[in-house]
Protein backbone atom coordinates (compact mmCIF):
# COMPACT_ATOMS: atom_id res chain seq x y z
CA UNK A 1 0.00 0.00 0.00
CA UNK A 2 1.41 3.43 -0.84
CA UNK A 3 1.97 5.75 2.13
CA UNK A 4 -0.20 8.79 2.69
CA UNK A 5 1.87 11.97 2.70
CA UNK A 6 0.85 14.60 5.24
CA UNK A 7 2.34 17.95 6.22
CA UNK A 8 2.45 18.12 10.01
CA UNK A 9 2.39 21.54 11.68
CA UNK A 10 4.21 20.96 14.95
CA UNK A 11 4.09 24.46 16.43
CA UNK A 12 4.57 23.81 20.16
CA UNK A 13 3.69 20.10 19.90
CA UNK A 14 5.95 17.53 21.51
CA UNK A 15 8.11 15.17 19.47
CA UNK A 16 10.09 12.52 21.34
CA UNK A 17 13.40 11.50 19.78
CA UNK A 18 14.97 8.34 21.19
CA UNK A 19 18.66 7.97 20.52
CA UNK A 20 21.30 10.68 20.10
CA UNK A 21 23.36 9.50 17.14
CA UNK A 22 23.76 10.62 13.57
CA UNK A 23 20.16 9.92 12.54
CA UNK A 24 18.84 12.03 15.39
CA UNK A 25 21.31 14.75 14.49
CA UNK A 26 19.83 14.91 10.98
CA UNK A 27 16.22 14.91 12.08
CA UNK A 28 16.21 17.21 15.11
CA UNK A 29 17.04 20.46 13.22
CA UNK A 30 14.19 19.83 10.80
CA UNK A 31 11.80 19.22 13.68
CA UNK A 32 12.93 22.44 15.34
CA UNK A 33 12.45 24.34 12.09
CA UNK A 34 8.86 23.07 12.07
CA UNK A 35 8.33 24.46 15.58
CA UNK A 36 8.35 21.14 17.44
CA UNK A 37 8.96 20.88 21.18
CA UNK A 38 11.71 18.24 21.04
CA UNK A 39 12.45 15.88 23.92
CA UNK A 40 15.65 13.92 23.31
CA UNK A 41 16.16 10.73 25.30
CA UNK A 42 19.64 9.23 25.05
CA UNK A 43 22.53 8.34 27.39
CA UNK A 44 24.98 10.09 25.03
CA UNK A 45 24.56 12.36 22.05
CA UNK A 46 26.51 14.18 19.36
CA UNK A 47 28.22 17.51 20.09
CA UNK A 48 25.72 19.38 17.92
CA UNK A 49 22.71 17.98 19.79
CA UNK A 50 24.43 18.58 23.12
CA UNK A 51 24.91 22.21 22.09
CA UNK A 52 21.21 22.54 21.18
CA UNK A 53 20.35 21.23 24.65
CA UNK A 54 22.79 23.63 26.32
CA UNK A 55 21.15 26.54 24.51
CA UNK A 56 17.71 25.40 25.57
CA UNK A 57 16.47 24.63 22.05
CA UNK A 58 15.73 21.02 22.96
CA UNK A 59 15.22 19.12 26.21
CA UNK A 60 17.74 16.33 26.74
CA UNK A 61 17.17 13.60 29.32
CA UNK A 62 20.52 11.87 29.61
CA UNK A 63 19.38 8.29 30.10
CA UNK A 64 18.12 5.24 28.25
CA UNK A 65 14.56 4.87 26.99
CA UNK A 66 12.02 3.54 29.46
CA UNK A 67 8.28 2.78 29.14
CA UNK A 68 6.13 5.88 29.45
CA UNK A 69 8.51 8.15 27.53
CA UNK A 70 6.04 8.44 24.65
CA UNK A 71 3.43 10.00 26.90
CA UNK A 72 2.27 13.37 25.57
CA UNK A 73 4.01 13.03 22.22
CA UNK A 74 2.42 13.71 18.85
CA UNK A 75 5.24 11.88 17.07
CA UNK A 76 8.04 9.55 18.13
CA UNK A 77 11.31 9.22 16.26
CA UNK A 78 12.96 5.94 17.31
CA UNK A 79 16.60 6.48 16.33
CA UNK A 80 18.46 4.36 18.88
CA UNK A 81 21.35 2.13 17.81
CA UNK A 82 19.64 -0.79 19.58
CA UNK A 83 16.83 -2.33 17.51
CA UNK A 84 15.13 -3.72 20.62
CA UNK A 85 14.85 -0.20 22.04
CA UNK A 86 13.31 1.07 18.82
CA UNK A 87 10.88 -1.85 18.75
CA UNK A 88 9.81 -1.17 22.35
CA UNK A 89 9.32 2.54 21.67
CA UNK A 90 7.33 1.79 18.53
CA UNK A 91 5.13 -0.69 20.42
CA UNK A 92 4.44 1.86 23.14
CA UNK A 93 3.61 4.52 20.59
CA UNK A 94 1.28 2.14 18.77
CA UNK A 95 -0.57 1.33 21.99
CA UNK A 96 -1.07 5.06 22.58
CA UNK A 97 -2.09 5.74 18.96
CA UNK A 98 0.98 7.91 18.38
CA UNK A 99 2.74 7.78 15.06
CA UNK A 100 6.29 6.45 15.27
CA UNK A 101 9.14 6.38 12.79
CA UNK A 102 11.66 3.56 13.22
CA UNK A 103 15.03 4.55 11.80
CA UNK A 104 16.39 1.00 11.85
CA UNK A 105 13.67 -0.92 9.98
CA UNK A 106 11.54 0.70 7.28
CA UNK A 107 9.38 -2.40 6.84
CA UNK A 108 8.36 -2.47 10.49
CA UNK A 109 7.99 1.28 10.84
CA UNK A 110 4.38 2.56 10.99
CA UNK A 111 5.52 5.84 9.43
CA UNK A 112 8.37 7.02 7.24
CA UNK A 113 10.23 10.30 7.28
CA UNK A 114 10.47 11.61 3.72
CA UNK A 115 13.61 13.07 2.27
CA UNK A 116 12.65 16.71 2.58
CA UNK A 117 13.89 20.09 1.43
CA UNK A 118 12.64 23.63 1.66
CA UNK A 119 12.93 26.39 -0.91
CA UNK A 120 11.24 29.59 0.13
CA UNK A 121 7.70 28.69 1.16
CA UNK A 122 7.77 25.40 -0.75
CA UNK A 123 8.50 22.19 1.13
CA UNK A 124 9.31 19.05 -0.84
CA UNK A 125 8.95 15.56 0.62
CA UNK A 126 9.93 12.41 -1.27
CA UNK A 127 9.31 8.77 -0.36
CA UNK A 128 10.77 6.01 -2.50
CA UNK A 129 9.38 2.77 -1.13
CA UNK A 130 11.57 2.88 1.97
CA UNK A 131 14.78 3.52 0.03
CA UNK A 132 16.24 6.64 1.69
CA UNK A 133 19.11 7.09 -0.78
CA UNK A 134 16.83 7.04 -3.79
CA UNK A 135 14.45 9.43 -2.07
CA UNK A 136 17.27 11.80 -1.19
CA UNK A 137 18.53 11.76 -4.76
CA UNK A 138 15.12 12.64 -6.15
CA UNK A 139 14.69 15.31 -3.48
CA UNK A 140 17.98 16.93 -4.46
CA UNK A 141 17.01 17.10 -8.12
CA UNK A 142 13.68 18.73 -7.30
CA UNK A 143 15.12 21.18 -4.77
CA UNK A 144 17.92 22.21 -7.15
CA UNK A 145 15.35 22.84 -9.84
CA UNK A 146 13.27 25.00 -7.52
CA UNK A 147 16.33 26.93 -6.42
CA UNK A 148 17.62 27.74 -9.88
CA UNK A 149 14.15 28.40 -11.28
CA UNK A 150 14.09 25.51 -13.76
CA UNK A 151 11.15 24.06 -11.80
CA UNK A 152 8.39 26.32 -10.61
CA UNK A 153 5.24 28.24 -11.43
CA UNK A 154 6.15 31.80 -12.30
CA UNK A 155 2.65 33.12 -11.88
CA UNK A 156 1.56 31.32 -8.74
CA UNK A 157 -1.22 32.60 -6.50
CA UNK A 158 1.31 33.99 -4.01
CA UNK A 159 3.76 35.48 -6.49
CA UNK A 160 5.99 38.36 -5.32
CA UNK A 161 4.95 41.96 -5.83
CA UNK A 162 6.79 45.24 -6.09
CA UNK A 163 10.56 45.32 -6.46
CA UNK A 164 13.24 42.88 -5.30
CA UNK A 165 16.69 44.39 -4.90
CA UNK A 166 18.94 41.38 -5.49
CA UNK A 167 22.68 41.23 -4.94
CA UNK A 168 24.05 39.01 -7.68
CA UNK A 169 27.47 38.42 -6.18
CA UNK A 170 30.90 39.14 -7.68
CA UNK A 171 30.16 37.86 -11.19
CA UNK A 172 30.23 34.06 -11.26
CA UNK A 173 26.55 33.03 -11.69
CA UNK A 174 27.06 30.22 -9.19
CA UNK A 175 27.68 32.76 -6.44
CA UNK A 176 24.25 34.37 -6.42
CA UNK A 177 22.23 33.47 -3.33
CA UNK A 178 19.49 30.85 -3.47
CA UNK A 179 16.85 33.45 -2.61
CA UNK A 180 18.15 35.80 -5.28
CA UNK A 181 17.93 33.13 -7.95
CA UNK A 182 14.42 32.18 -6.88
CA UNK A 183 13.15 35.73 -7.22
CA UNK A 184 14.95 36.22 -10.52
CA UNK A 185 13.08 33.20 -11.89
CA UNK A 186 9.74 34.85 -11.02
CA UNK A 187 10.50 38.28 -12.48
CA UNK A 188 8.43 40.01 -15.14
CA UNK A 189 11.05 42.74 -15.53
CA UNK A 190 14.77 42.63 -14.73
CA UNK A 191 16.75 45.86 -14.40
CA UNK A 192 20.38 44.76 -14.50
CA UNK A 193 23.84 46.23 -13.96
CA UNK A 194 26.91 45.48 -16.04
CA UNK A 195 28.55 43.78 -13.02
CA UNK A 196 25.59 41.48 -12.36
CA UNK A 197 25.95 37.79 -13.39
CA UNK A 198 24.96 38.16 -17.05
CA UNK A 199 24.76 34.42 -17.79
CA UNK A 200 21.65 34.17 -15.62
CA UNK A 201 19.75 36.42 -18.02
CA UNK A 202 19.91 33.72 -20.72
CA UNK A 203 17.88 31.41 -18.49
CA UNK A 204 14.93 33.78 -18.24
CA UNK A 205 11.74 33.13 -20.24
CA UNK A 206 11.43 35.04 -23.49
CA UNK A 207 8.61 37.24 -22.18
CA UNK A 208 10.74 38.71 -19.37
CA UNK A 209 11.70 42.30 -20.16
CA UNK A 210 15.38 43.01 -19.54
CA UNK A 211 16.42 46.63 -19.01
CA UNK A 212 20.13 47.37 -19.30
CA UNK A 213 21.07 49.88 -16.58
CA UNK A 214 24.81 49.65 -17.12
CA UNK A 215 27.09 52.34 -15.76
CA UNK A 216 30.30 51.96 -17.73
CA UNK A 217 33.33 53.71 -16.23
CA UNK A 218 34.34 56.64 -18.45
CA UNK A 219 31.70 55.56 -20.95
CA UNK A 220 27.99 55.82 -21.51
CA UNK A 221 25.69 55.10 -18.60
CA UNK A 222 22.07 55.22 -17.48
CA UNK A 223 21.35 57.87 -14.86
CA UNK A 224 20.22 56.84 -11.39
CA UNK A 225 17.05 58.89 -11.80
CA UNK A 226 16.16 56.90 -14.92
CA UNK A 227 16.74 53.61 -13.06
CA UNK A 228 14.59 54.73 -10.13
CA UNK A 229 11.78 55.79 -12.46
CA UNK A 230 11.85 52.47 -14.33
CA UNK A 231 11.58 50.47 -11.10
CA UNK A 232 8.53 52.40 -9.95
CA UNK A 233 6.85 52.54 -13.34
CA UNK A 234 6.92 48.79 -13.94
CA UNK A 235 6.04 47.89 -10.34
CA UNK A 236 3.01 50.21 -10.37
CA UNK A 237 1.92 48.57 -13.63
CA UNK A 238 1.57 45.28 -11.71
CA UNK A 239 4.81 43.68 -12.81
CA UNK A 240 7.24 42.03 -10.43
CA UNK A 241 10.59 43.79 -10.90
CA UNK A 242 13.99 42.41 -9.97
CA UNK A 243 16.78 44.95 -9.71
CA UNK A 244 19.81 42.73 -10.29
CA UNK A 245 23.05 44.28 -9.06
CA UNK A 246 26.62 43.07 -8.79
CA UNK A 247 28.05 42.22 -5.38
CA UNK A 248 25.90 43.35 -2.47
CA UNK A 249 23.44 46.17 -3.20
CA UNK A 250 24.29 47.99 0.03
CA UNK A 251 28.09 47.95 -0.43
CA UNK A 252 28.83 50.91 -2.71
CA UNK A 253 25.88 49.85 -4.85
CA UNK A 254 23.46 52.76 -4.24
CA UNK A 255 20.93 50.14 -3.22
CA UNK A 256 19.54 52.16 -0.33
CA UNK A 257 18.85 55.07 -2.71
CA UNK A 258 16.71 52.80 -4.85
CA UNK A 259 14.89 51.37 -1.83
CA UNK A 260 14.13 54.86 -0.51
CA UNK A 261 12.81 56.02 -3.87
CA UNK A 262 10.53 53.00 -4.27
CA UNK A 263 9.17 53.18 -0.73
CA UNK A 264 8.49 56.90 -1.06
CA UNK A 265 6.46 56.08 -4.17
CA UNK A 266 4.48 53.41 -2.31
CA UNK A 267 6.23 50.43 -3.92
CA UNK A 268 7.19 47.54 -1.56
CA UNK A 269 10.80 46.38 -1.76
CA UNK A 270 12.42 43.07 -0.83
CA UNK A 271 16.18 43.26 -0.26
CA UNK A 272 18.26 40.15 -0.93
CA UNK A 273 21.88 40.53 0.21
CA UNK A 274 24.64 39.42 -2.11
CA UNK A 275 28.23 38.24 -1.71
CA UNK A 276 30.29 41.40 -1.87
CA UNK A 277 33.19 41.44 -4.30
CA UNK A 278 35.30 43.17 -1.65
CA UNK A 279 35.71 39.84 0.15
CA UNK A 280 34.84 37.26 -2.51
CA UNK A 281 37.25 38.44 -5.20
CA UNK A 282 40.35 38.35 -2.94
CA UNK A 283 39.23 34.94 -1.70
CA UNK A 284 38.98 33.69 -5.29
CA UNK A 285 42.77 34.03 -5.62
CA UNK A 286 43.51 32.79 -2.11
CA UNK A 287 43.87 36.16 -0.38
CA UNK A 288 42.18 36.16 3.04
CA UNK A 289 41.16 39.63 4.18
CA UNK A 290 42.07 38.59 7.75
CA UNK A 291 44.52 35.98 9.00
CA UNK A 292 45.50 35.04 12.52
CA UNK A 293 48.72 36.74 13.53
CA UNK A 294 48.77 38.86 10.37
CA UNK A 295 45.70 41.09 10.22
CA UNK A 296 42.93 41.58 12.76
CA UNK A 297 41.04 44.16 10.72
CA UNK A 298 40.16 45.10 7.18
CA UNK A 299 38.91 48.31 5.62
CA UNK A 300 36.81 48.46 2.46
CA UNK A 301 37.13 51.77 0.62
CA UNK A 302 35.42 53.22 -2.41
CA UNK A 303 38.20 55.00 -4.29
CA UNK A 304 36.03 56.65 -6.94
CA UNK A 305 37.12 59.95 -5.39
CA UNK A 306 40.88 60.51 -5.16
CA UNK A 307 42.70 61.42 -1.96
CA UNK A 308 42.76 65.18 -1.51
CA UNK A 309 39.53 65.72 -3.43
CA UNK A 310 37.11 67.91 -1.42
CA UNK A 311 34.38 65.31 -2.06
CA UNK A 312 36.39 62.52 -0.37
CA UNK A 313 35.21 61.37 3.06
CA UNK A 314 37.96 58.74 3.46
CA UNK A 315 40.52 59.13 6.25
CA UNK A 316 43.55 58.33 4.10
CA UNK A 317 45.94 59.44 6.82
CA UNK A 318 44.39 56.92 9.22
CA UNK A 319 44.55 54.17 6.59
CA UNK A 320 48.20 54.94 6.02
CA UNK A 321 48.95 54.50 9.72
CA UNK A 322 46.79 51.37 10.08
CA UNK A 323 48.30 47.90 9.83
CA UNK A 324 45.18 46.04 8.72
CA UNK A 325 44.15 44.92 5.26
CA UNK A 326 43.00 47.63 2.86
CA UNK A 327 40.56 46.67 0.09
CA UNK A 328 40.09 49.27 -2.63
CA UNK A 329 37.17 49.30 -5.05
CA UNK A 330 37.02 51.56 -8.11
CA UNK A 331 40.69 52.43 -7.66
CA UNK A 332 42.22 51.59 -11.04
CA UNK A 333 42.42 55.12 -12.45
CA UNK A 334 43.60 56.64 -9.16
CA UNK A 335 46.01 53.98 -7.94
CA UNK A 336 49.15 56.11 -8.30
CA UNK A 337 47.90 58.92 -6.11
CA UNK A 338 46.41 56.41 -3.65
CA UNK A 339 49.71 54.53 -3.31
CA UNK A 340 51.66 57.77 -2.89
CA UNK A 341 49.21 58.94 -0.23
CA UNK A 342 49.37 55.69 1.74
CA UNK A 343 53.18 55.69 1.69
CA UNK A 344 53.29 59.34 2.71
CA UNK A 345 51.16 58.56 5.76
CA UNK A 346 53.16 55.54 6.90
CA UNK A 347 52.56 52.45 4.77
CA UNK A 348 55.81 50.78 3.76
CA UNK A 349 56.68 50.89 0.03
CA UNK A 350 57.31 47.13 0.32
CA UNK A 351 53.75 46.40 1.48
CA UNK A 352 52.43 43.49 -0.63
CA UNK A 353 49.60 44.32 -3.03
CA UNK A 354 47.32 42.09 -5.09
CA UNK A 355 45.22 43.37 -7.98
CA UNK A 356 42.44 41.10 -9.26
CA UNK A 357 40.64 42.00 -12.48
CA UNK A 358 37.29 40.42 -13.45
CA UNK A 359 37.23 38.48 -10.21
CA UNK A 360 35.49 35.04 -10.20
CA UNK A 361 34.94 35.16 -14.00
CA UNK A 362 36.66 33.06 -16.66
CA UNK A 363 38.63 36.16 -17.66
CA UNK A 364 39.95 36.68 -14.14
CA UNK A 365 43.61 37.60 -13.84
CA UNK A 366 45.70 38.64 -10.86
CA UNK A 367 48.80 40.72 -10.33
CA UNK A 368 51.03 40.58 -7.24
CA UNK A 369 53.33 43.51 -6.56
CA UNK A 370 54.25 46.08 -3.92
CA UNK A 371 52.75 49.39 -2.95
CA UNK A 372 55.66 51.29 -4.48
CA UNK A 373 55.36 49.49 -7.82
CA UNK A 374 51.63 48.85 -8.12
CA UNK A 375 50.75 51.85 -10.30
CA UNK A 376 53.49 51.14 -12.84
CA UNK A 377 52.78 47.40 -12.86
CA UNK A 378 49.06 47.98 -13.40
CA UNK A 379 49.79 50.30 -16.33
CA UNK A 380 52.32 47.88 -17.83
CA UNK A 381 49.91 44.93 -17.70
CA UNK A 382 46.88 46.90 -18.87
CA UNK A 383 44.69 46.43 -15.83
CA UNK A 384 41.19 47.79 -16.45
CA UNK A 385 38.03 47.99 -14.33
CA UNK A 386 36.48 46.14 -12.67
CA UNK A 387 39.40 45.30 -10.41
CA UNK A 388 39.88 44.90 -6.68
CA UNK A 389 43.10 46.06 -5.03
CA UNK A 390 44.22 44.43 -1.77
CA UNK A 391 46.95 46.12 0.25
CA UNK A 392 48.47 44.29 3.19
CA UNK A 393 50.53 41.39 4.48
CA UNK A 394 47.64 38.96 3.85
CA UNK A 395 48.78 38.91 0.21
CA UNK A 396 51.80 36.91 1.41
CA UNK A 397 49.42 34.25 2.77
CA UNK A 398 48.11 33.76 -0.77
CA UNK A 399 51.66 33.35 -2.02
CA UNK A 400 52.26 30.64 0.57
CA UNK A 401 49.05 28.88 -0.48
CA UNK A 402 50.17 29.02 -4.13
CA UNK A 403 53.53 27.47 -3.28
CA UNK A 404 51.92 24.66 -1.30
CA UNK A 405 49.38 24.00 -4.06
CA UNK A 406 52.21 23.82 -6.60
CA UNK A 407 53.92 21.18 -4.49
CA UNK A 408 50.84 18.97 -4.26
CA UNK A 409 51.31 15.74 -6.11
CA UNK A 410 55.07 16.11 -6.48
CA UNK A 411 57.26 13.17 -5.43
CA UNK A 412 59.70 14.15 -2.63
LINDA-V963870 format. One record per pair of residues at least 4 apart in sequence whose C-alpha atoms are under 6 Angstrom apart, sorted by sequence separation. I is the first residue (numbers start at 1). J is the second residue. If there is no record, write none. Layout:
{{I J} {I J}}
This chain:
{{20 24} {24 28} {32 36} {53 57} {94 98} {118 122} {140 144} {145 149} {155 159} {216 220} {229 233} {232 236} {235 239} {249 253} {263 267} {277 281} {283 287} {291 295} {331 335} {335 339} {343 347} {370 374} {374 378} {378 382} {31 36} {52 57} {53 58} {93 98} {118 123} {145 150} {146 151} {216 221} {234 239} {235 240} {250 255} {262 267} {282 287} {283 288} {290 295} {342 347} {343 348} {359 364} {369 374} {378 383} {52 58} {53 59} {117 123} {145 151} {146 152} {169 175} {215 221} {249 255} {290 296} {358 364} {53 60} {102 109} {117 124} {128 135} {169 176} {214 221} {305 312} {357 364} {78 86} {101 109} {116 124} {127 135} {168 176} {357 365} {116 125} {126 135} {213 222} {356 365} {90 100} {101 111} {115 125} {356 366} {100 111} {101 112} {114 125} {115 126} {355 366} {114 126} {355 367} {114 127} {354 367} {166 180} {354 368} {353 368} {353 369} {352 369} {353 370} {352 370} {353 371} {40 59} {41 60} {43 62} {189 208} {351 370} {38 58} {39 59} {40 60} {41 61} {42 62} {43 63} {115 135} {188 208} {189 209} {190 210} {191 211} {192 212} {193 213} {194 214} {350 370} {351 371} {42 63} {43 64} {115 136} {189 210} {192 213} {193 214} {14 36} {16 38} {20 42} {42 64} {320 342} {349 371} {12 35} {13 36} {14 37} {15 38} {16 39} {17 40} {18 41} {19 42} {75 98} {77 100} {78 101} {349 372} {10 34} {11 35} {12 36} {13 37} {14 38} {21 45} {75 99} {76 100} {77 101} {78 102} {79 103} {106 130} {173 197} {10 35} {11 36} {12 37} {20 45} {75 100} {171 196} {248 273} {320 345} {321 346} {10 36} {171 197} {248 274} {298 324} {303 329} {304 330} {320 346} {247 274} {248 275} {297 324} {298 325} {299 326} {300 327} {301 328} {302 329} {303 330} {320 347} {168 196} {247 275} {248 276} {298 326} {299 327} {303 331} {317 345} {358 386} {247 276} {295 324} {357 386} {247 277} {357 387} {147 178} {356 387} {154 186} {339 371} {356 388} {148 181} {149 182} {355 388} {355 389} {147 182} {354 389} {149 185} {354 390} {353 390} {353 391} {336 375} {335 375} {352 392} {351 392} {352 393} {352 395} {196 245} {196 246} {188 239} {190 241} {192 243} {195 246} {188 240} {189 241} {190 242} {191 243} {192 244} {193 245} {187 240} {190 243} {187 241} {187 242} {15 73} {14 73} {15 74} {17 76} {329 388} {14 74} {15 75} {16 76} {17 77} {18 78} {19 79} {328 388} {15 76} {18 79} {19 80} {328 389} {18 80} {327 389} {327 390} {326 390} {326 391} {325 391} {325 392} {162 235} {170 246} {166 243} {168 245} {169 246} {170 247} {162 240} {163 241} {164 242} {165 243} {166 244} {167 245} {168 246} {169 247} {281 359} {161 240} {163 242} {167 246} {168 247} {167 247} {167 248} {167 249} {162 267} {164 269} {169 274} {162 268} {163 269} {164 270} {165 271} {166 272} {167 273} {168 274} {169 275} {164 271} {167 274} {169 276} {170 277} {287 395} {287 398} {286 398} {172 360} {172 361}}
